Amino acid sequence: MKKGLVLIFIAFVAVLVYSLPLFCQTTKTASGEPIKIGGSLPLTGLASEQAKWVKAGYEYWAEDVNKRGGLLGRPVRLIIYDDESNADKAVTYYERAITVDKVDLVFGGYPGTSNVAIMPLVEKYKKVFIGQGGHGKSFEQGFTYSFGSPPLMGEWSGLSIAGIFDDLIPKKDWPKTAAMLTMNNVIGLAAVPGILKVFESRGVKVVVNETYNLPLSDANPLVSKAKGRGAEFFIVQGFFDDTVMIMRAAKAQRYNPKVIWNILASRIPAWGKELGSDGDYVLANNFFPPGLPYPGNDRIKEGAKIKFGLSEPPDFFAIGYCWMYTLEVGVRGAGSLDDTKIRDYLRSRPLDLPYGKGIKFDSRGLPPPFNYTVQTKDGKNEIVWPKDVATGKFVYPRPAWSSK
């Protein structure tokens, strides 16, 4: 009997010892006054389709960081206002977040039209501002608290188009003519000079270079001009609604260029819902496509699956998470909520971030120029350039429209 009890006791101890690591693997608990992080996003209006995914990325980061013990041991809380895609309202809400809500930190705004206006304000209050920035000119005004991580730089769009010509299409098959339709705001206009330079240096004749105002009421005249002049490389630099409208007009007119390239719309999940197979084989430049082999992307991918049941994270969801993650890196590195210390930490060393390794911000708050190119297939985006990180094969020329 005693021997049996001894054996039972030994077995119990063995199970307990074996199980100890499981009991010890507890999640850190954040405590104390929440760290408030605030600002605004265009949750309604022209930029809302992208911004809702940026917001989802912000919220998932907050949920994730709190599960990991918060920032500096404290939970984080987001204060997000809807600026209705209005730059003046964005400035008002950021100032309210800083002066009335007394936020500890601010998050990056969207889109570039609002960022241009917000960046002087956050510089005035010496608040670190990590987002897309306000495109090239805004980063050249001597601001030291703004960072693009990753930036959405229209000025770098030409890198994508140059890569398509130089690395993906045999020279004998290059398109010889191009048409470019550009929304009349800083986001689209910033890209025009660089793209024109790429075409000029490769002997491509630009037969249409039109700017249109938002909201776009009728895409047919613009598309008709591109088709009538035989443009083989078709560029659309617009937001979501106007780009979808242009695609529908192109199908209705049976305009079949060899390449359709756009600045952002095909990277949004609603693209496939709106256009179905008509949205396939479209190219887009991208500063943070899903599938990059860099640290942190597994967590972003897991978040998209858990929160939305998606196998790949939408671009703007990933971008939003990465903007907040960069802020997190700065806070942890500085060991402080002091914005000047956070700024100095981010500027002083190379950082491994989800969109690249060894990222070093220059005096403007920008990483070295870069770009990726994705192509939509079966409603999903695959990286086709640069080749060393490609997740799919480039399809060229773009197949003709289906009869449906």
C-alpha positions in Angstrom: 0.0 0.0 0.0 2.8 2.4 1.0 4.7 1.5 -2.2 1.6 2.3 -4.3 1.2 5.7 -2.6 4.9 6.4 -3.3 4.4 5.6 -6.9 1.4 7.8 -7.2 3.2 10.7 -5.5 6.2 10.3 -7.9 3.9 10.3 -10.9 2.1 13.4 -9.6 5.4 15.3 -9.1 6.6 14.2 -12.6 3.4 15.6 -14.1 3.7 18.8 -12.1 7.3 19.4 -13.1 6.6 18.6 -16.7 3.7 21.1 -16.7 5.5 23.9 -15.0 6.6 25.6 -18.2 2.9 25.8 -19.3 1.9 27.5 -16.1 4.8 29.9 -16.3 3.9 31.0 -19.8 1.5 33.7 -18.7 0.7 36.8 -20.8 2.2 40.0 -19.4 -0.5 42.2 -18.0 -0.5 46.0 -18.7 -1.5 48.1 -15.8 -1.8 51.7 -14.8 -3.2 54.8 -16.6 -3.7 54.0 -20.3 -1.3 55.6 -22.8 -3.6 57.7 -25.1 -2.7 57.8 -28.8 -4.9 60.0 -30.9 -5.6 61.8 -34.2 -8.0 61.5 -37.1 -8.7 59.3 -40.2 -11.1 59.9 -43.1 -13.6 57.3 -42.1 -16.1 58.9 -44.5 -15.6 60.7 -47.7 -13.3 60.1 -50.7 -10.5 58.3 -48.8 -12.7 56.2 -46.6 -12.3 52.9 -48.4 -8.6 52.9 -47.7 -8.8 54.5 -44.3 -11.2 51.9 -42.8 -8.4 49.4 -43.3 -5.8 51.7 -41.8 -8.1 52.1 -38.8 -8.4 48.2 -38.6 -4.6 48.0 -38.6 -4.3 50.6 -35.8 -6.9 48.8 -33.7 -5.3 45.4 -34.2 -1.9 46.8 -33.2 -3.5 48.2 -30.0 -5.1 44.9 -29.2 -1.9 43.0 -30.0 0.4 45.3 -28.0 -1.9 45.2 -25.0 -1.8 41.4 -25.1 2.0 41.7 -25.1 2.0 43.8 -21.9 1.3 47.3 -23.4 3.8 50.0 -23.9 6.2 50.6 -21.0 4.0 48.3 -19.0 0.9 50.4 -19.6 -2.1 49.6 -21.8 -2.7 51.8 -24.9 -6.0 53.4 -25.8 -6.7 54.9 -29.2 -8.7 58.1 -29.8 -9.8 58.2 -33.4 -11.8 61.1 -34.9 -13.5 61.1 -38.4 -12.2 64.0 -40.4 -14.5 63.1 -43.3 -11.6 63.3 -45.8 -11.3 67.0 -45.1 -7.7 68.3 -44.5 -9.0 71.3 -42.4 -11.0 69.0 -40.2 -8.0 66.7 -39.8 -5.9 69.6 -38.5 -8.7 70.6 -36.1 -9.0 67.1 -34.7 -5.2 66.6 -34.3 -5.0 69.9 -32.4 -8.0 68.8 -30.3 -6.3 65.4 -29.5 -3.1 67.2 -28.5 -4.5 70.1 -26.5 -7.9 68.9 -25.2 -7.6 65.1 -25.0 -3.9 65.5 -23.9 -2.8 62.4 -25.8 0.6 61.0 -24.9 1.3 60.2 -28.6 -0.3 60.8 -32.0 -0.7 58.3 -34.8 -0.2 59.0 -38.5 -3.0 60.5 -40.6 -4.2 59.6 -44.1 -4.2 60.5 -47.0 -1.4 62.8 -48.2 -3.7 65.7 -48.7 -4.4 65.8 -45.0 -0.8 64.9 -44.0 0.5 68.0 -45.8 -1.6 70.1 -43.4 -1.0 68.0 -40.3 2.8 67.9 -40.4 3.4 71.5 -39.5 1.0 71.2 -36.6 2.7 68.1 -35.1 6.1 69.8 -35.6 4.8 72.8 -33.7 3.8 70.6 -30.7 6.9 68.4 -31.1 4.9 65.2 -31.5 6.3 62.2 -33.4 4.1 61.6 -36.5 4.6 58.2 -38.2 2.6 57.5 -41.3 2.8 58.1 -45.0 3.7 61.8 -44.6 2.7 64.4 -47.1 4.8 63.3 -50.1 8.1 64.7 -51.2 7.7 68.4 -50.8 6.4 68.1 -47.2 9.4 66.1 -46.2 11.7 68.9 -47.5 10.5 71.6 -45.1 12.9 70.9 -42.3 10.4 68.9 -40.1 12.2 66.6 -37.7 9.3 64.8 -36.0 7.6 63.3 -39.1 8.6 59.8 -40.5 7.3 57.8 -43.4 7.4 54.2 -42.3 6.6 53.1 -44.9 5.9 56.3 -46.8 3.4 56.2 -49.7 5.5 58.4 -52.0 4.1 59.3 -55.4 7.5 60.5 -56.4 8.8 56.9 -56.1 6.0 55.5 -58.3 8.3 55.6 -61.3 10.5 53.0 -59.7 7.7 50.5 -60.2 7.1 51.3 -63.8 10.9 51.3 -64.6 11.1 47.8 -63.0 8.2 46.6 -65.2 10.0 47.7 -68.3 13.6 46.7 -67.4 13.0 43.4 -65.5 9.7 42.0 -66.6 9.1 42.8 -70.3 11.6 41.9 -73.1 12.7 45.1 -74.7 11.3 44.0 -78.1 7.9 43.7 -76.6 7.8 47.0 -74.7 4.7 49.1 -75.1 5.3 52.1 -77.4 2.6 54.5 -76.2 1.1 55.4 -72.9 -1.9 57.3 -71.4 -2.0 58.7 -67.9 -5.1 59.9 -66.0 -4.4 61.6 -62.7 -6.6 62.9 -60.0 -6.1 66.5 -59.2 -4.5 66.4 -55.8 -1.0 66.0 -54.2 -1.2 62.2 -54.2 -1.6 61.8 -57.9 0.3 64.9 -59.1 3.4 64.0 -57.1 3.9 60.9 -59.3 3.6 62.5 -62.7 7.1 63.9 -63.3 8.9 60.7 -62.3 6.6 58.6 -64.5 7.0 60.9 -67.5 10.8 60.6 -67.0 10.6 56.8 -67.1 8.6 56.8 -70.3 10.8 59.4 -72.0 14.0 57.5 -71.1 12.6 54.3 -72.6 11.3 55.8 -75.8 7.6 55.5 -74.9 5.4 58.3 -76.3 2.8 59.7 -73.9 -0.3 60.3 -76.0 -2.6 61.3 -73.2 -1.7 63.1 -69.9 -5.0 64.3 -68.4 -5.8 65.6 -64.9 -9.4 65.2 -63.5 -11.1 66.6 -60.5 -12.8 64.5 -57.7 -15.4 63.2 -57.5 -15.3 62.0 -61.1 -18.7 62.3 -62.8 -18.1 60.5 -66.1 -15.0 58.5 -67.1 -16.0 57.8 -70.6 -14.4 60.9 -72.3 -11.1 60.2 -70.6 -11.1 56.5 -71.6 -12.2 57.3 -75.1 -9.2 59.6 -75.6 -6.8 56.9 -74.4 -8.3 54.3 -76.6 -8.6 56.5 -79.6 -4.9 57.4 -79.4 -3.8 53.8 -79.1 -2.2 53.9 -75.6 -0.7 50.5 -74.8 0.3 51.4 -71.2 -2.7 52.8 -69.3 -2.1 54.5 -66.0 -4.8 55.5 -63.5 -3.8 57.6 -60.6 -7.0 57.9 -58.6 -8.8 56.9 -55.4 -11.0 53.8 -55.3 -14.3 55.0 -56.7 -13.0 56.9 -59.7 -10.6 54.1 -60.6 -13.4 51.5 -60.5 -15.5 53.9 -62.7 -12.6 54.2 -65.2 -12.2 50.4 -65.3 -15.9 49.9 -66.1 -15.7 52.5 -68.9 -12.6 50.8 -70.3 -14.5 47.5 -70.5 -17.6 49.1 -71.9 -15.5 50.6 -74.7 -13.5 47.4 -75.2 -10.3 49.3 -74.6 -7.6 46.6 -74.2 -4.2 48.1 -73.4 -1.2 45.8 -72.8 -0.8 47.1 -69.3 -3.2 48.7 -66.8 -1.3 50.2 -63.8 -2.9 52.1 -61.0 -1.6 53.9 -57.9 -3.7 52.2 -55.2 -7.3 51.1 -55.9 -6.6 47.5 -56.9 -4.9 46.9 -53.6 -8.1 47.3 -51.6 -10.3 44.2 -50.9 -13.4 45.9 -52.3 -11.7 45.9 -55.7 -12.6 42.3 -56.4 -16.1 42.7 -55.0 -16.8 45.6 -57.3 -15.1 44.3 -60.5 -14.8 40.5 -60.1 -12.6 39.0 -62.8 -12.5 42.4 -64.6 -10.2 43.6 -61.9 -7.6 40.9 -62.6 -4.2 41.4 -64.1 -4.0 45.0 -63.1 -0.7 46.3 -61.8 -0.1 48.6 -58.9 2.8 50.1 -57.1 3.0 49.2 -53.4 5.2 50.1 -50.5 4.1 47.2 -48.2 2.6 44.3 -50.1 1.6 41.1 -48.3 4.2 38.3 -48.5 7.4 40.1 -47.8 10.0 37.9 -45.9 10.7 40.4 -43.1 10.2 40.3 -39.3 6.7 41.1 -38.1 4.7 40.0 -41.1 3.6 36.8 -39.5 1.8 38.8 -36.8 0.1 41.0 -39.4 -1.0 38.0 -41.4 -2.3 36.3 -38.2 -4.3 39.4 -37.4 -5.9 39.5 -40.8 -6.9 35.9 -40.5 -8.2 36.2 -36.9 -10.1 39.5 -37.4 -11.4 39.2 -40.9 -10.9 35.6 -42.0 -8.5 36.7 -44.8 -5.6 34.5 -45.9 -3.6 37.6 -46.8 -3.6 41.0 -45.0 -5.1 43.9 -47.0 -2.3 46.4 -47.8 -3.7 49.3 -45.8 -4.3 47.0 -42.8 -0.7 46.0 -42.9 0.5 49.6 -43.5 -1.6 50.9 -40.5 -0.2 48.2 -38.3 3.4 49.0 -39.4 3.0 52.7 -38.8 2.0 51.9 -35.2 4.6 49.2 -34.9 7.3 51.8 -35.8 6.0 54.1 -33.1 6.2 51.2 -30.7 9.8 50.5 -31.7 10.6 54.1 -31.0 8.9 54.2 -27.6 10.5 50.9 -26.4 13.9 52.0 -27.7 13.7 55.4 -26.0 12.2 53.8 -22.9 10.0 56.9 -22.7 7.0 58.7 -24.0 9.1 61.8 -24.5 8.6 62.6 -28.2 12.0 64.1 -28.6 13.7 61.0 -27.2 11.5 58.8 -29.5 12.4 60.9 -32.5 16.1 60.8 -31.7 16.0 57.0 -31.2 14.3 56.4 -34.6 16.8 58.7 -36.4 19.9 57.3 -34.8 20.1 53.7 -36.0 19.1 51.2 -38.7 15.9 49.3 -37.8 14.4 46.0 -38.9 10.7 46.7 -39.8 8.0 44.6 -41.5 8.7 46.3 -44.9 12.5 46.0 -44.9 15.6 45.2 -42.9 18.1 47.8 -41.8 15.8 50.8 -42.5 17.7 54.0 -41.8 15.7 57.3 -41.8 17.4 60.3 -43.4 17.3 63.8 -42.2 13.8 64.2 -43.7 12.4 61.2 -42.0 12.4 59.0 -45.1 14.0 55.6 -45.8 16.0 55.2 -49.1 13.7 55.2 -52.2 12.1 51.9 -52.9 8.9 50.4 -54.4 7.2 47.0 -55.1 4.8 46.1 -57.9 1.9 43.8 -57.4 -0.5 42.2 -60.0 -4.1 41.2 -59.1 -5.0 37.6 -59.9 -8.2 35.9 -58.8 -8.9 38.9 -56.6 -5.5 38.6 -54.8 -2.4 40.7 -55.2 0.9 38.9 -55.9 4.3 40.6 -55.9 5.8 40.5 -59.4 8.7 43.0 -58.9 11.4 43.0 -57.6 12.0 39.5 -58.7 13.9 38.5 -55.6 10.8 38.8 -53.4 8.2 37.9 -56.1 5.3 35.7 -55.0 3.7 35.3 -58.5 4.5 35.2 -62.2 4.0 38.4 -64.2 1.2 38.1 -66.8 1.8 40.2 -70.0 0.1 41.4 -72.0 -3.1 41.8 -70.0 -5.8 39.4 -71.3 -8.7 41.1 -73.2 -11.9 41.7 -71.3 -14.3 38.8 -70.9 -17.6 38.9 -72.8 -19.6 38.8 -69.5 
